[in-house]
Amino acid sequence: MLKEALEVFEKKISTNDRIVIDSYTLKDGTYRLIEMKDDQWEITKTLDIFYDKKRKEVIGDTDEDYYLIKQLDYYSKLIEMNKPIYNKTIHTNNYLSIAVKKESLVSNKLTREVIQGYFNILRDPITKYEKKLKSKELYQSVEEQLGPVDRQLLDKIENHVLNTNIFRDINLDKNNYVKVFFIFPDYQKTISLYKIEGERYIIPNLYNKNDYNINDNGLILGLPNNNMGMNSKKPFLENKTRKVKVPYLLDQKRALLQSQFFDYLLGQVSLGKYNFYIDTTAGEEEILSYSDKDSTSSLIMKSGYYLRCRKEKNEVEIIHADSITAYSNTLKQPFILKNYIGISDKTIEKSKMKYDVTIDELWEICQLIDDLFFDKKLKIHFYTKLDEISINDNILKRCLLENRSVLAAWFYQGERDQLELNIDKFTIDLINNSIGKNEFFKAQKQFNLRWSLLEYLNSERRIGKDMVEIRSKLRQYINSSIDEWAFENDEEFSYAVGQLVKYFLSLSKAKNKSHSYINLFSNAKSVELLKRRIRMNYSKYNYNILEFEGSRFSNLYTQIMTYEPKKINSEYITAGFTAPSLIYETKKEEE
């Protein structure tokens, strides 16, 4: 999968060599350019660059030298802090630049000895790899391609750094970086040299560990460093049954391309874009990135891959990858949210919920599920680590963890495997949870979405429409003579039980009425137990029941106690309990 992604990336970078730099993000700090002229060297630019979280924009990105600084910083960066040139005080990789944390200047960590040690290694880089045969061999191959270091220029820069205060007039109060770049008046010459010196560092350090390198007829192959770590603490990653124990090997060219690809991913992730779509359709190869809030309405893919990434310290990690076939955020068949539970028009208007409106995009369904079932915790936790999820509601947290992978596969990849089964289970669990917390109106809206989703995924699941018919019949029943009707099936009976229990609870004078009271009836193991509990509640509240022949309550209670169901349907009981009361319904509401 990574191989195919790299092939697409290689095509993209061949037509747009700015793709990686454009994606690259600068760390907060002060950036300074020192121009090297024959007669004198002078500071030509000092620019504070930082991300303003309130305004959500990069301050300094409108400066004319901003893109130049991005290039210089990119070619000067360390692959990781465990691979510095000299020590961890200086965060750059070549003699043309010096980057340090401001705290290092305040605490005098950047000593004359550290500076000299840094330039001494860069003067003769092979000394850094002298004790490691394979690393030395790799650097020698690099120097054959790039040529030796320009020691005369290096000496001039070192002398300037040691004898001039290159950090003068820079505010060191903030806890960020100060980075100094030495440049020529000719910017193209500058960039060309930075690229060369950057590669002089990067290529010998591209691989996870040079001990794994092999020389295949003069071609050095090694284990890439990106998204892979092999060391003595991770022996389980080795292929024990193969002669070559590492998972895979790349030559320098492919390893460098992969490094650039991960730099591109890191830049996008730093901008909050964690979702990547690699379109491998012939003639349409493309890489698209989206944040969790971005709409993918225009995205259509015949074939390709989906990558989910996250930022780990200063690197990017691919935490999920899968293939995609025929993905589109636009629904083939529109989704319509129906008011099956029977919420009144007045209540709907106050809640601003929209029913019977055509929904054409998958992400609108995602938003509904996130809002109504997961309290807006789903989208932000699709791929969050378990120990980083802070949700106090245990039922909500369990349902999120058990179902987020299936839901993510639907929304991000268009996959619907096991989807109906999962939605069928977690929606009931969360509806019961809402009822237990006395969030009655929320449970009504959740029932509407549950039934609309199940019908959308499976046209034979008519439970929502059945509820409408049952409710309509029951309305007619309880307003008729007791001799004129009887329950036609167990579903009607179960829904009526829910309505009756709702009426009993309304008669309670308890200060805190727990709607989990319905569980006594919906969880009854037998019809006998269910009716016994109904009789007990009738005895408990009959003093407060205005009962007369032909009353709605009498009609309902009599038929429930007379009917003998074969099976108790707990969902219909809960639905009847959650729906607006038919016993209290006014004539105006009926009409």
C-alpha positions as CSV (number, residue, x, y, z in Angstrom):
1,M,0.0,0.0,0.0
2,L,2.8,2.4,0.9
3,K,4.5,1.5,-2.4
4,E,1.5,2.5,-4.4
5,A,1.1,5.7,-2.4
6,L,4.8,6.6,-3.1
7,E,4.2,6.0,-6.8
8,V,1.4,8.6,-6.8
9,F,3.5,10.9,-4.7
10,E,6.5,10.6,-7.1
11,K,4.3,11.6,-10.0
12,K,3.0,14.6,-8.0
13,I,6.4,15.8,-7.0
14,S,7.7,15.5,-10.6
15,T,5.1,18.0,-11.7
16,N,5.2,20.2,-8.6
17,D,8.5,20.3,-6.8
18,R,7.0,22.7,-4.2
19,I,4.5,20.2,-2.9
20,V,6.7,19.2,0.2
21,I,7.8,22.8,1.0
22,D,4.3,24.1,0.6
23,S,3.1,21.5,3.1
24,Y,6.0,22.1,5.5
25,T,5.3,24.1,8.7
26,L,7.7,26.3,10.6
27,K,8.0,26.0,14.3
28,D,7.3,29.1,16.4
29,G,10.3,31.3,16.7
30,T,12.6,34.1,15.4
31,Y,14.2,33.6,12.0
32,R,17.2,35.6,10.9
33,L,18.9,35.8,7.5
34,I,22.5,36.9,7.3
35,E,23.7,37.7,3.8
36,M,27.3,36.9,2.9
37,K,28.7,39.6,0.7
38,D,32.4,39.9,-0.3
39,D,32.9,43.2,1.5
40,Q,30.7,42.6,4.5
41,W,28.2,40.2,6.0
42,E,25.0,41.8,7.3
43,I,21.6,40.9,8.8
44,T,19.0,41.4,6.1
45,K,15.9,39.9,7.8
46,T,14.7,39.1,11.4
47,L,11.2,37.7,11.4
48,D,9.0,36.3,14.2
49,I,6.9,33.5,12.8
50,F,4.3,31.8,15.0
51,Y,0.8,30.3,14.8
52,D,-1.9,32.4,16.3
53,K,-4.4,30.0,17.9
54,K,-7.1,32.6,18.3
55,R,-6.9,33.9,14.8
56,K,-6.0,30.4,13.5
57,E,-3.4,31.8,11.1
58,V,0.4,31.9,10.8
59,I,1.8,35.3,11.7
60,G,4.7,36.2,9.3
61,D,3.6,34.1,6.3
62,T,2.9,37.3,4.3
63,D,6.6,38.4,4.4
64,E,8.4,38.3,1.0
65,D,11.1,36.0,2.4
66,Y,8.7,33.6,4.1
67,Y,8.9,30.9,1.4
68,L,12.7,31.2,1.3
69,I,12.9,30.7,5.0
70,K,10.7,27.6,4.7
71,Q,13.1,26.1,2.2
72,L,16.2,26.9,4.2
73,D,14.6,25.5,7.4
74,Y,13.4,22.3,5.6
75,Y,16.8,21.5,4.1
76,S,18.5,22.2,7.5
77,K,16.2,20.2,9.7
78,L,17.2,17.1,11.7
79,I,15.5,13.9,10.9
80,E,15.0,13.4,14.6
81,M,16.6,14.6,17.8
82,N,18.3,11.3,18.3
83,K,20.4,12.0,15.2
84,P,22.0,15.4,15.8
85,I,25.3,16.5,14.2
86,Y,27.1,17.1,17.5
87,N,24.8,17.2,20.4
88,K,21.1,18.2,21.0
89,T,21.8,21.8,21.6
90,I,22.0,22.7,17.9
91,H,19.0,21.6,15.9
92,T,20.3,22.0,12.3
93,N,22.3,19.7,10.0
94,N,24.7,21.9,8.0
95,Y,27.3,24.6,8.4
96,L,25.0,27.2,6.7
97,S,22.6,27.3,9.6
98,I,22.3,27.3,13.4
99,A,19.0,26.7,15.2
100,V,18.7,26.6,19.0
101,K,16.0,26.9,21.6
102,K,16.0,30.4,23.2
103,E,16.3,28.7,26.5
104,S,19.7,27.3,25.5
105,L,20.9,30.9,24.9
106,V,19.6,32.1,28.2
107,S,21.2,29.2,30.1
108,N,24.4,29.5,28.1
109,K,24.2,25.9,26.8
110,L,25.4,27.1,23.4
111,T,29.0,27.5,24.4
112,R,32.0,28.2,22.2
113,E,33.0,24.5,22.6
114,V,29.6,23.3,21.4
115,I,29.9,25.6,18.3
116,Q,33.4,24.4,17.5
117,G,32.4,20.8,18.0
118,Y,29.5,21.3,15.6
119,F,31.6,22.8,12.8
120,N,34.4,20.4,13.3
121,I,32.2,17.4,12.4
122,L,30.7,19.3,9.5
123,R,34.2,20.1,8.2
124,D,34.9,16.4,7.9
125,P,31.6,14.5,8.2
126,I,33.1,11.1,7.8
127,T,34.6,11.3,11.3
128,K,31.0,11.1,12.6
129,Y,30.7,7.6,11.0
130,E,34.3,6.4,11.5
131,K,33.4,3.8,14.1
132,K,30.4,2.4,12.2
133,L,31.5,0.6,9.1
134,K,28.1,0.5,7.3
135,S,27.4,4.2,8.1
136,K,30.9,5.1,6.9
137,E,30.3,3.2,3.7
138,L,26.9,5.0,3.2
139,Y,28.5,8.4,3.7
140,Q,31.3,7.7,1.3
141,S,28.7,6.9,-1.4
142,V,27.0,10.2,-0.6
143,E,30.2,12.2,-0.9
144,E,31.0,10.6,-4.3
145,Q,27.7,12.0,-5.5
146,L,27.8,15.4,-3.8
147,G,31.5,16.2,-3.7
148,P,33.5,17.3,-0.6
149,V,32.5,20.0,1.8
150,D,33.4,23.6,1.0
151,R,35.8,24.0,3.9
152,Q,36.8,27.6,3.0
153,L,33.1,28.7,3.3
154,L,32.6,26.7,6.4
155,D,35.6,28.3,8.1
156,K,34.3,31.8,7.2
157,I,30.9,31.0,8.7
158,E,32.4,29.4,11.8
159,N,34.6,32.5,12.4
160,H,31.6,34.8,12.0
161,V,29.5,32.8,14.5
162,L,32.4,32.6,17.1
163,N,33.3,36.3,16.8
164,T,30.0,38.0,16.2
165,N,26.8,38.1,18.2
166,I,24.5,36.6,15.6
167,F,21.7,36.6,18.1
168,R,21.8,40.3,19.0
169,D,18.6,42.2,19.5
170,I,16.5,39.0,19.6
171,N,13.9,38.8,22.3
172,L,14.7,35.6,24.3
173,D,11.7,35.7,26.7
174,K,9.5,33.3,24.8
175,N,10.0,29.6,25.0
176,N,10.5,28.9,21.3
177,Y,13.3,28.8,18.7
178,V,15.8,31.2,17.2
179,K,17.2,30.1,13.8
180,V,19.9,31.8,11.8
181,F,20.6,31.1,8.1
182,F,23.6,32.3,6.1
183,I,22.6,33.1,2.5
184,F,24.1,34.5,-0.7
185,P,22.7,37.5,-2.6
186,D,21.8,34.9,-5.2
187,Y,18.8,33.0,-3.7
188,Q,19.0,30.2,-6.3
189,K,22.7,29.6,-5.4
190,T,21.7,29.6,-1.7
191,I,18.9,27.0,-2.2
192,S,21.1,24.8,-4.3
193,L,23.9,24.7,-1.7
194,Y,21.4,24.1,1.2
195,K,19.9,21.1,-0.8
196,I,23.4,19.6,-1.2
197,E,24.4,20.0,2.4
198,G,21.0,18.8,3.6
199,E,21.4,15.6,1.6
200,R,24.9,15.2,3.0
201,Y,23.3,14.7,6.4
202,I,19.9,13.2,5.4
203,I,21.0,10.2,3.3
204,P,23.4,8.7,5.8
205,N,20.7,9.1,8.5
206,L,17.7,8.0,6.4
207,Y,17.7,4.5,7.5
208,N,16.4,3.2,10.8
209,K,19.7,1.7,11.7
210,N,22.6,1.4,9.3
211,D,23.6,-2.0,10.9
212,Y,20.7,-3.4,8.8
213,N,22.1,-2.1,5.5
214,I,23.3,-4.5,2.8
215,N,25.4,-3.8,-0.3
216,D,23.8,-5.4,-3.3
217,N,26.4,-5.2,-6.1
218,G,27.3,-1.6,-5.2
219,L,23.7,-0.6,-4.4
220,I,23.2,0.1,-0.7
221,L,19.8,-1.0,0.7
222,G,18.5,-0.2,4.1
223,L,15.4,-0.2,6.4
224,P,13.6,3.2,6.1
225,N,13.2,5.2,9.3
226,N,9.6,6.4,8.7
227,N,6.7,4.7,10.6
228,M,9.1,1.9,11.6
229,G,11.3,1.3,14.6
230,M,13.6,-1.7,15.1
231,N,15.9,-2.0,18.0
232,S,16.9,-4.4,20.7
233,K,13.7,-3.5,22.6
234,K,11.5,-4.7,19.7
235,P,12.9,-8.1,18.6
236,F,9.3,-9.1,17.7
237,L,9.5,-6.9,14.6
238,E,12.2,-9.1,13.1
239,N,11.4,-11.8,10.5
240,K,13.0,-14.7,12.4
241,T,12.6,-17.2,9.6
242,R,14.2,-15.1,6.8
243,K,17.8,-14.6,6.0
244,V,17.1,-10.8,5.9
245,K,15.3,-10.1,9.2
246,V,14.1,-6.6,8.5
247,P,10.6,-6.1,7.0
248,Y,11.7,-4.4,3.8
249,L,14.7,-2.6,2.3
250,L,14.9,0.5,0.0
251,D,17.8,2.0,-1.9
252,Q,18.8,5.6,-1.2
253,K,16.6,7.1,-4.0
254,R,13.4,5.4,-2.8
255,A,14.2,6.0,0.9
256,L,14.7,9.7,0.2
257,L,11.4,9.8,-1.7
258,Q,9.7,8.0,1.2
259,S,11.2,10.5,3.6
260,Q,9.8,13.4,1.5
261,F,6.4,11.7,1.5
262,F,6.4,11.5,5.3
263,D,7.5,15.2,5.4
264,Y,4.5,16.0,3.3
265,L,2.2,14.1,5.5
266,L,3.7,15.7,8.6
267,G,3.1,19.2,7.2
268,Q,-0.5,18.4,6.4
269,V,-1.1,16.9,9.8
270,S,0.5,20.0,11.5
271,L,-2.3,21.9,9.7
272,G,-4.9,19.6,11.3
273,K,-5.4,17.5,8.2
274,Y,-5.3,13.9,9.4
275,N,-7.3,12.1,6.6
276,F,-5.5,11.3,3.3
277,Y,-7.0,9.9,0.1
278,I,-4.5,8.4,-2.4
279,D,-6.3,8.1,-5.8
280,T,-4.6,5.5,-7.9
281,T,-7.0,5.6,-10.8
282,A,-5.0,5.6,-14.0
283,G,-4.7,9.2,-15.3
284,E,-6.3,10.6,-12.2
285,E,-3.5,10.0,-9.6
286,E,-4.0,12.5,-6.8
287,I,-3.3,13.0,-3.1
288,L,-6.0,14.8,-1.1
289,S,-6.0,15.7,2.6
290,Y,-8.8,16.7,4.9
291,S,-9.3,17.8,8.5
292,D,-12.1,16.2,10.5
293,K,-14.2,19.2,9.9
294,D,-13.6,19.5,6.2
295,S,-16.4,18.5,3.8
296,T,-15.4,15.8,1.3
297,S,-18.5,16.5,-0.8
298,S,-16.5,16.8,-4.0
299,L,-14.4,13.6,-3.4
300,I,-15.1,10.8,-5.8
301,M,-12.6,7.8,-6.0
302,K,-12.8,4.8,-8.3
303,S,-9.8,3.1,-6.6
304,G,-7.1,4.1,-4.1
305,Y,-6.2,4.1,-0.4
306,Y,-7.2,5.9,2.7
307,L,-4.6,6.9,5.3
308,R,-5.3,8.2,8.8
309,C,-2.3,9.9,10.4
310,R,-1.5,11.6,13.7
311,K,1.4,13.6,14.9
312,E,3.8,12.0,17.4
313,K,6.3,14.5,18.7
314,N,8.1,15.8,15.6
315,E,7.1,13.0,13.2
316,V,3.9,11.6,11.6
317,E,2.5,8.2,12.2
318,I,0.1,6.3,9.9
319,I,-2.3,4.7,12.4
320,H,-4.8,3.3,9.9
321,A,-4.6,2.4,6.2
322,D,-7.0,0.6,4.0
323,S,-7.9,0.2,0.3
324,I,-10.9,2.1,-1.2
325,T,-13.1,1.1,-4.1
326,A,-15.8,3.4,-5.5
327,Y,-15.9,5.9,-2.7
328,S,-18.1,9.0,-2.9
329,N,-19.4,11.2,-0.1
330,T,-22.5,11.9,-2.2
331,L,-25.1,9.3,-1.3
332,K,-26.4,7.1,-4.2
333,Q,-29.8,7.1,-2.5
334,P,-30.8,10.2,-0.4
335,F,-31.3,9.7,3.4
336,I,-34.4,11.2,5.0
337,L,-34.9,11.6,8.7
338,K,-38.5,10.8,9.6
339,N,-40.5,11.7,12.7
340,Y,-41.6,8.2,13.4
341,I,-42.0,8.6,17.2
342,G,-44.6,11.3,16.8
343,I,-43.0,14.5,18.2
344,S,-45.4,17.4,17.9
345,D,-44.8,20.1,15.3
346,K,-44.5,22.7,18.0
347,T,-41.8,20.8,19.8
348,I,-39.9,20.2,16.5
349,E,-40.0,23.9,15.7
350,K,-38.6,24.8,19.1
351,S,-35.8,22.2,18.7
352,K,-34.9,23.3,15.2
353,M,-34.6,19.7,14.1
354,K,-35.3,19.1,10.4
355,Y,-37.5,16.2,9.4
356,D,-38.5,15.0,5.9
357,V,-35.6,16.8,4.4
358,T,-33.4,15.1,1.8
359,I,-29.8,14.5,2.9
360,D,-27.4,13.9,0.0
361,E,-24.0,13.7,1.8
362,L,-22.6,10.9,4.0
363,W,-21.0,13.4,6.3
364,E,-24.4,14.9,7.2
365,I,-25.4,11.5,8.4
366,C,-22.2,11.4,10.4
367,Q,-23.0,14.7,12.0
368,L,-26.5,13.5,13.0
369,I,-25.1,10.3,14.6
370,D,-22.4,12.3,16.4
371,D,-24.8,14.9,17.7
372,L,-27.8,12.7,18.7
373,F,-26.1,9.5,19.9
374,F,-22.5,10.4,20.9
375,D,-22.8,13.9,22.3
376,K,-20.3,15.2,19.7
377,K,-17.7,12.8,21.0
378,L,-17.5,10.5,18.0
379,K,-15.8,12.5,15.3
380,I,-13.1,13.8,17.6
381,H,-12.4,10.3,18.9
382,F,-12.5,8.1,15.8
383,Y,-8.8,7.3,16.2
384,T,-7.9,8.7,19.7
385,K,-5.8,6.5,21.9
386,L,-7.8,4.8,24.7
387,D,-6.0,6.5,27.5
388,E,-6.6,9.9,25.9
389,I,-10.4,9.6,25.8
390,S,-12.0,11.5,28.7
391,I,-15.7,10.5,28.8
392,N,-17.4,10.1,32.2
393,D,-20.5,8.3,30.8
394,N,-19.4,4.6,30.8
395,I,-22.1,3.5,28.5
396,L,-21.4,6.2,26.0
397,K,-17.7,5.4,26.1
398,R,-18.2,1.7,25.7
399,C,-20.5,2.2,22.7
400,L,-18.0,4.6,21.1
401,L,-15.1,2.2,21.5
402,E,-17.0,-0.8,20.3
403,N,-18.4,0.9,17.2
404,R,-16.1,3.7,16.1
405,S,-14.0,1.5,13.7
406,V,-17.1,0.4,11.8
407,L,-18.5,3.9,11.7
408,A,-15.2,5.3,10.6
409,A,-15.0,2.7,7.8
410,W,-18.4,3.9,6.6
411,F,-17.8,7.6,6.7
412,Y,-14.1,7.6,5.5
413,Q,-14.1,4.6,3.2
414,G,-17.7,4.0,2.2
415,E,-17.6,0.4,3.7
416,R,-20.9,-0.9,5.2
417,D,-19.8,-4.3,6.5
418,Q,-21.5,-5.1,9.9
419,L,-22.9,-1.6,9.8
420,E,-26.6,-2.5,10.2
421,L,-25.8,-4.9,13.0
422,N,-23.7,-2.4,14.9
423,I,-26.2,0.4,14.5
424,D,-29.0,-1.9,15.6
425,K,-27.3,-2.6,18.9
426,F,-25.6,0.6,20.0
427,T,-28.5,2.9,19.2
428,I,-30.8,0.9,21.6
429,D,-28.1,0.9,24.2
430,L,-27.7,4.7,24.0
431,I,-31.5,5.3,23.9
432,N,-31.9,3.3,27.1
433,N,-29.0,5.3,28.5
434,S,-30.8,8.6,27.7
435,I,-34.0,7.4,29.2
436,G,-32.1,6.3,32.4
437,K,-30.7,9.9,32.6
438,N,-34.3,11.3,32.2
439,E,-33.3,12.8,28.8
440,F,-36.7,12.0,27.3
441,F,-36.8,14.4,24.4
442,K,-33.3,13.3,23.4
443,A,-34.5,9.6,23.4
444,Q,-37.4,10.5,21.1
445,K,-35.0,12.1,18.6
446,Q,-32.7,9.1,18.9
447,F,-35.5,6.7,18.1
448,N,-36.3,8.7,15.0
449,L,-32.7,8.5,13.8
450,R,-32.4,4.9,14.7
451,W,-35.4,3.8,12.7
452,S,-34.6,6.1,9.8
453,L,-31.0,4.6,9.6
454,L,-32.1,1.0,9.8
455,E,-34.7,1.6,7.1
456,Y,-32.1,3.3,4.9
457,L,-29.6,0.5,5.3
458,N,-32.2,-2.2,4.9
459,S,-35.5,-1.4,3.1
460,E,-37.1,-4.4,4.8
461,R,-36.6,-2.9,8.3
462,R,-39.9,-1.1,8.5
463,I,-39.9,-0.6,12.2
464,G,-40.3,3.1,12.0
465,K,-43.3,2.9,9.7
466,D,-44.7,0.1,11.9
467,M,-44.5,2.5,14.9
468,V,-46.5,5.1,13.0
469,E,-49.2,2.6,12.1
470,I,-49.3,1.1,15.6
471,R,-49.6,4.5,17.2
472,S,-52.4,5.5,14.8
473,K,-54.3,2.3,15.5
474,L,-53.8,2.7,19.3
475,R,-55.2,6.2,19.2
476,Q,-58.3,4.9,17.5
477,Y,-58.5,1.9,19.9
478,I,-58.5,3.8,23.2
479,N,-61.0,6.3,21.9
480,S,-63.4,3.5,20.9
481,S,-65.6,1.1,22.8
482,I,-63.8,-1.7,24.5
483,D,-65.9,-4.2,22.5
484,E,-64.9,-2.8,19.2
485,W,-61.2,-3.7,19.1
486,A,-58.4,-6.0,20.2
487,F,-54.6,-6.1,19.7
488,E,-53.7,-7.7,16.4
489,N,-50.1,-8.7,17.3
490,D,-47.5,-8.7,20.0
491,E,-45.9,-5.4,18.8
492,E,-49.2,-3.5,19.4
493,F,-49.5,-5.0,22.8
494,S,-45.8,-4.1,23.7
495,Y,-46.2,-0.5,22.5
496,A,-49.4,-0.2,24.5
497,V,-47.6,-1.5,27.6
498,G,-45.1,1.3,27.2
499,Q,-47.9,3.9,27.0
500,L,-49.5,2.5,30.1
501,V,-46.3,2.6,32.1
502,K,-45.7,6.2,31.0
503,Y,-49.2,7.0,32.4
504,F,-48.4,5.3,35.7
505,L,-45.1,7.2,36.1
506,S,-47.0,10.5,35.4
507,L,-49.1,9.7,38.5
508,S,-46.1,9.3,40.8
509,K,-45.7,12.0,43.4
510,A,-42.0,11.2,43.8
511,K,-39.7,14.2,43.8
512,N,-37.2,12.6,41.4
513,K,-38.9,10.4,38.8
514,S,-36.4,8.0,37.2
515,H,-37.4,7.1,33.7
516,S,-35.3,3.9,34.1
517,Y,-38.5,2.8,35.7
518,I,-39.4,1.4,32.3
519,N,-36.7,-1.3,32.7
520,L,-39.0,-3.2,35.2
521,F,-41.3,-3.9,32.3
522,S,-39.1,-4.0,29.2
523,N,-36.7,-6.4,30.9
524,A,-39.5,-8.7,32.2
525,K,-38.6,-12.3,31.4
526,S,-42.1,-13.6,31.1
527,V,-45.6,-12.3,30.3
528,E,-46.8,-13.4,33.7
529,L,-44.1,-11.3,35.4
530,L,-44.9,-8.3,33.2
531,K,-48.6,-8.4,34.0
532,R,-47.9,-8.9,37.7
533,R,-45.9,-5.7,37.7
534,I,-48.6,-3.9,35.8
535,R,-51.2,-5.0,38.4
536,M,-48.9,-3.9,41.2
537,N,-48.6,-0.4,39.7
538,Y,-52.3,-0.2,39.1
539,S,-52.9,-1.0,42.8
540,K,-50.3,1.6,43.7
541,Y,-51.7,4.5,41.7
542,N,-55.5,3.7,41.3
543,Y,-56.4,6.1,44.0
544,N,-55.3,8.9,41.6
545,I,-56.8,7.4,38.4
546,L,-60.0,9.0,37.2
547,E,-61.5,5.8,36.0
548,F,-64.8,5.3,34.3
549,E,-66.2,2.9,31.7
550,G,-64.9,3.8,28.2
551,S,-62.1,6.0,29.5
552,R,-58.8,5.8,27.6
553,F,-57.0,4.3,30.6
554,S,-59.7,1.7,31.1
555,N,-59.7,0.6,27.5
556,L,-55.9,0.4,27.5
557,Y,-55.6,-1.4,30.8
558,T,-58.4,-3.9,30.1
559,Q,-57.0,-5.0,26.7
560,I,-53.4,-5.3,28.0
561,M,-54.5,-7.6,30.9
562,T,-56.7,-9.6,28.5
563,Y,-54.3,-10.2,25.6
564,E,-51.9,-13.1,25.8
565,P,-48.8,-12.4,23.8
566,K,-46.4,-15.0,22.6
567,K,-43.4,-12.7,22.9
568,I,-42.6,-9.5,24.7
569,N,-40.9,-6.9,22.4
570,S,-38.8,-4.7,24.7
571,E,-38.0,-2.1,21.9
572,Y,-41.7,-1.5,21.3
573,I,-42.3,-1.2,25.1
574,T,-39.5,1.4,25.3
575,A,-40.8,3.2,22.2
576,G,-44.3,3.4,23.6
577,F,-43.0,4.7,26.9
578,T,-40.8,7.3,25.1
579,A,-43.5,8.5,22.6
580,P,-45.9,11.3,23.6
581,S,-48.8,10.1,25.7
582,L,-52.0,9.1,23.9
583,I,-53.9,9.0,27.1
584,Y,-53.2,12.7,27.7
585,E,-53.6,13.7,24.0
586,T,-56.1,16.5,23.4
587,K,-58.7,16.4,20.7
588,K,-56.8,19.2,18.9
589,E,-53.6,17.1,18.9
590,E,-55.5,14.1,17.6
591,E,-56.8,16.1,14.6
